[in-house]
Amino acid sequence: MWLLLVLALGAVSCASVDDPGKEPDLATAPLVGTACDEAAPCDGEELCCSGVCVDPTADGANCGACGAACPTSCVAGACGCADPTSLGGPAVSISSGFEHACALLSDGTVKCWGVNGYGNLGDGTSTNRLAPASVCGLGGTVISISGGAEHTCAVLGDGSVKCWGTNAYGQLGDGTTAQQLTPVSVIDLGGTAVSIASGWYHTCALLSDGAVKCWGANEFGGLGDGTMTQSLAPVSVAGDPGGPAVAISAGAWHTCALIDDGTIKCWGANFFGQLGDGTPTNRLTPVAVSGLGGAAVSMETGDFHTCAVLSDGALKCWGFNQFGQLGDGTDVDRATPVSVIGLGGTVDAVSGGLYHTCAVLSDGALKCWGQNQLGQLGDGTRTDQYSPAPVAGDPGVAASISGGAWHTCALLSDGSVKCWGDNSLGQLGDGTGTEQLTPVSVLAIP
């Protein structure tokens, strides 16, 4: 997919500043661990710290700068966190990115696992992790997390927001396009955040007053500010939302907000009808979802579709449906909500992945539908399902669910986490790279 970049690495030849064609004189340039001073400085890449030459890309006591000590390892000039071993405590919420996943633990810390090529795990490295790794440098307890395509964001207890990972479109909200291996602060929020939603290349925050701010890519209007201009810092969603928002969710290039009166407003890309307004027209400001048939109590976006739980426990979905992810028994795209069939009970929670959807029923049972090429439905097969299929095995009583591209994770009522589907990059967190067609435990939860 276009999400992945191929980096070509070539040999680098070092030359002196005075003569670009001349190799440095190793006889006069002190090596790591040797004495140094103004008369005998270190070479161009080493630092002279307390009279000794050090490698700032790997020295745990001088990581990136003299005196910058790391509690664990120094990787590429940044501090890494403790080696991944387990979740380390009960989880209270989970979020799956495209090919990674994160858990918010009861002590307010965050651990992530899976693909990490852009630093989306926030552990100070770009190393993929097969088991949970601690997010470094959050600077406070976390109350909300959300994984995007190649970035992740968190709301802290003081209402500030920090993000990490790829930043080519400004999706980290720090005013730059610089990739970050550890969390950086979102600037100019203009209020106290209470929750966060990460799309592929954009991010939105719900503020305590019900306002919504967004930043990052805006090619299809996903920021909702009335423009298609990318923003490196938060901008206000424009138009008339119809009331304060109580929840938000971001798809690939669209965003939706649940309003306090039970209505839903969406904006951004709409080529599959994922905004639910009955048209395929992209919208630069919020439009109302039509034909919900009742008040919504929660809603979640997939990458190209959207679903809402109604007050009576019914579930409706709309948008892209090639693989049956709307759960209406067909593969027909829908520009307005349709009922999910065959659920066998009322719904407490829903989550959309790339081309699949999963729901938690009121009894804690799990059902999934849509694309199943890599086992992301958890029913023990690779067969696509056009209506809900029970997750197989003994997953336990689920509290919430989160779908990634080709994997799914569930938070259970005891605070443990189980995942299934694609595991080629460690996104199941079970310590292996083995695909799983039924749920497996994220490593060693106490």
N, C-alpha and C positions, 0 to 999 in steps of 0.2 A: 504493500500500500504506500500511498504518498506520504505517510507519516514517518517513514524510515528514511534516514539519510545515510548514504555510503560515504565514509571518510577515507580518503586516500592519504596514507602516511608515507612520507619520503624521508630519506636521510638528511640530516642537518649538519652542515659543516660550520664550525666556529672559526672566526677570524678576529684578529685584533682590530681595535678601533682605528689605530693609526694606519694600518695597511690591510685593507679588506682581503687581499690575496694571500696574506701570511698567517700561518697557523700560530696560535699563542705559544709563547715560550714556557713550556712546562717546567723548565729548570728554574725559572724565577717566579712562577705563579704558585703560591702555596696550595697544597691539596687539603681536602677535608680532614680536620683534626690537627692540622699544623698551626703553628703560631702565626699571627698576623698583626699588622699595625699600619700606620699611614705610609711608612717606608716600604713595607712589604705587604701590599693589599692582597686580598683573595682575587680569584679570577672573576670573570664577568657574571657568572651564575651563582657563585657562592657569596655568603655574607660573612663579615668579620664581626663576630659576637663575643664580647668579653675576651678579646685577644686570641680567639680561635676561629678558624674557617669552618663554616657549617653549610650543609646543603638545606636551604629553606624549603625545598619541596618534600623533604622526608624526615627532617629533624624534629622529633616530638617536643623538644624544649624551645625550638625557634622555628615554628611552622609559619612560613610566609614572611616573618619579621623576627628580629632579635627579641627574645623574651616572650614570644607568643607561644606559650606552652599548651600542649594538647593533653587531655585526660587519658586518651588512648593512642591512636595512631595519627600520623601526618601523611596525607595522601595528596600529591600534586599541590602542595602548599596550603592545604586546608585540613582542618581537624576532622577525622572520622570519629564515629561513635563506637560504642562497644560492639564487639563482634556479635552477630545475630545468633541467638540461642533459642529464644522463645518469646511469646507475647509478654510474659512476666507478670500477668495479672488479668483479672476479668475485663473484658471489653464492654463498652457501653454504646458504641456505635461503630459502623464500618462504612467504607466507601471504596468502590472499585474504580480505578482509572481504566484506560484503554487496555494496558497489559501489566498493570500493577494494582496493588490493593493496600489499604491502610486501615488500622484499627485505633480508635480512641479508647484508651484504658481508663479505668475508674479513678486513677490518681492524676488524670489530666495530661498524661504523656501520650505520645503517638508513636506507633511502630508501623513500618511499611515493608513490603516485600514485592519481588518481581523485577520487571525491567527497570534499569536505572541509568541508561545511556546518557541522559540529560540531567541527571541529579534529581529525578522526580521522587526518589525515596527520602531525600533530605538528610542523608547520613554522612555528608561530606565527601562522598566518592561518586564515581560513575560506574560502579561495579554492580551487576545484577545480583540479587539476593534470593536464595532459595528458601530462606526463613526470615522471620521478622527482624528488622534492624531499627534501632532507635533513631528518631529524627533529632538532629543536633540543634542547639541554639534557639529553641523556641522562646525562651525568656519568660515563660509563664505557663500556667495551666491552660489547657485547650477545652473549648466547649462544642466545637463543630469542625468537621473536616470534609473535604471534597477533593476527589481525584479527577483530573482532566486527562487529555490524551497523553501528554508528557510533562505535566506539572501537577502540583498539589497545593492546596491552600488550607489554612486553619484560622478559626476565630478564637482569640484568647479570652480569658475571663474578664479582662478589662475592656473588651469590645474592640480591640485592635485586630488587624488581620495581617498574617504573614504567609508568604508563598515561596515556593522553590521549584526548580526544574528549568525547562526550556522557557525562553522569554522572547522569541523572535518577533512576536506581535505585541509585546507589552503585557502579556497575560499575567505577569507577576505584580503589576501595578506599582512598581517602584520608580517609575519615571525613566527607565532605561529599557534596552533590549538585550541586556547581558544575562547569559545563563547563570543560574545560581545553584550550587550544590548543597546549600543550607538555607534556612529561612531568611527572607528579607521582609522588611515592613512595607505594607501598602501605604502609599502617601495620599493625603488629601481626601480621606473618606468623608469627612464632613459630618460625622455622627458615630454612634456606637453600633457596631455590627452584632447581630445575634445569630446569623447563619450564613453559609457560604455555598455557592454552586459553581462548579468548574465545567466549562464546555471543552471542546477540542482545543481551541486557541483563545478563548475568552473566559472571563470570570465575572461573577456578580455577587454582591453582598446585600443581604437584607438588613436594614437598620432598625433600631429599636422603635422608631416612629412609624414604621411601615413603608418607608421609602426604599427604593432599590437603586443601587449604584453599580455600574458595570465598567469593565476596561478590557483592552486587548483587541483582538481581531474584530472587524466590523464590516467585512465585505458584503454580507447579506443583511445587515441591520441588527445583528445579535445583541448590540449594546442598547438598543431601544432609544437612542438619543436623537432620532430623526435624521441621522446622517449615515454614510457608509465609510466614515473616516476612522481609522484605527486610533486608539487612545492608549497612551502609556500610563495613564493615571485615571482614577474613577471619574465617570460622568454620570449625570442624573438621567434616569429613564424619563422620557418626555411623554406628552399627551396626558390623557385623563385616565388614570388607572381604575377609577371607580370606587376607590376606597383604599385603606391601608392594606398592604400585602402581609400575609401571615406565613407564607412559605414560598420558596423559589426553587427552580430546577433548570439546569442548562443542558441542552443537547449538543450535537456537533456544532451547529451554527444557528440554533434558535434557543430562546429562553422563555420560560413561562412563570407566572406568578399566581398563587392562590390568594384571592382577595377575601377579606374578613366576612363578606356576605355569602361565601360559597361559590362565587363565580371564579372563572379562570381567564386571565389575559395572557396572550403570547405575542412574541415578536421575533423577527429575523427571517431565516430561510423557511420557505414554505412550498418547495417544489414537489413534495409528496403529500401536502395537506397537513403537515405536522402542527400547524398553528390552530387547526380546527375551526376556521372561520368560513368554511365552505368554498374556498378558492385555492388556487395554486400560486397566489401572488405573494411575493416577499413583502414583509411589513417592517418599516423603519421605526414604528412606534407601536405600542400595545393595541391588539384587537381582541374582542371577546370571543371565546370559544362558544359556538352555537350548538344547541341541541343536546346539552348535557343531560337533561331530563331530571334534574335534581341538584341539590346543593352538594358540592364537593367538600370532602374533609381532608383529603390529601391528594397530591399529584406528583408524578415523576416523569421526566423525559428520558426516552431512549435517545440514541444518536439521531434517528430520523423519524421517530414517532413519539407519542405522548399518551399517558394513561392517567386516569383519575379514579379515586375511590369515592363513591357517593355516600351520603349519610345513612342509607339503608344497607350499606355493605356491598352494593353492586359495583362492578368494575367496567369502565368504558375506556376505549382506546381509539386513536386516530393517527393517520399518517401513513408511512411506508409499510407495506404488508406483503412483500414478495415471498417471505419465508413463513408467513402465518403469524407474525409477531403481534398482531392485533387480537388474535384469539377468537375470531368470529367464524372460524371454519373455512375461510377463503384465503386467497392470495391477492385480493383486490385492495388497492390503496383507498383510503377513506379520508375525505376532507372535513368530515364532521364525526363526532363520536359514534361508535358502535359498541354494542354489548359484548363482553367476553362470555362465551358459552361454556357450559360444562364445568364450572368451578366447583360445584358440590358443596358450597358453603359461602358464608359472607367473608369479605376481605378486610384485613387489617392494614396491610402495607403492600406496595407494589414497587418494582424497579425495572427499568428498561435497559438492556444492553445495546450492542451494535445492531443485531438483528433478532434479538430474543427478548422475552419478558418473563418475569417471575413474580409470584404473589405469595404472601403469607396469609393463610386463612385464620379465622378467629380462634380455631383450636390449635394453632401453631403449626399446622401442616403446611407443606410447601408444594406448589405446583408451578410448572414452567411450560412455555410454548414458544414456537418460532424455530429459528435455525438451530441445528444440533450437530453440525459437522464435526465438532471437536468435543462433544459430550457436555456442552454448556447447559443443557436442560437437566442433567443429573438423573435421567430415567434409566440409565444403564445401556442406552443405545446411541446410535449416531443418526437416528431418523428424525427429520424435521417434523414438528407437530403443529397443526393448525388450530388446535384447541388445547386447553390445559392438560398436562400429564403429570402425575405424581412424581416427586423426586424419590428415587429408590433408596434402598438400604435403610438404615436407621439414623436419619439426620438429627433427631431430637426435636424438641419443641422450639420453634423459631420465633424470634422477636422482631427481626428485620432482615432485609435482603438487599443485595447490591450486585448488579450485573455489569461486567466489563465487556470487552470486545467479544471474546470467545471463552470467558470463564465467568463463574458466579460464586459469590460468597454469602453465607448466612450467619447472622449473629443469633446464637441460641439463648434461651432464657437463663442459663447458668453462667453467661458471660463468655462461653467458649465460641470459637469460630470454625466453621467448616466451609470448604471450597471444593469446586469440581469444574471439569472442563480442561481447556488448554493449559499446559504447564511447561511449555517449552522454554519459558524465561523465568520460571519460578513463581508464577503468579498465584499458585495455590498455597504457597507458604509451608509445604509439608517436608521441605528439605530435599526434594527430588526434582527432577525435570520431567517426570512421567505424567502424561495425560491421564485424567481420571474421569470415568463415566458416571461415577457416583461420589457422594461426599467423602472427603478425607479431612482430618483435623489439621488445622494450622498448628505448627510445631509447638510443642510441649507447653501447653497452657496449664498452669497449676490447678 
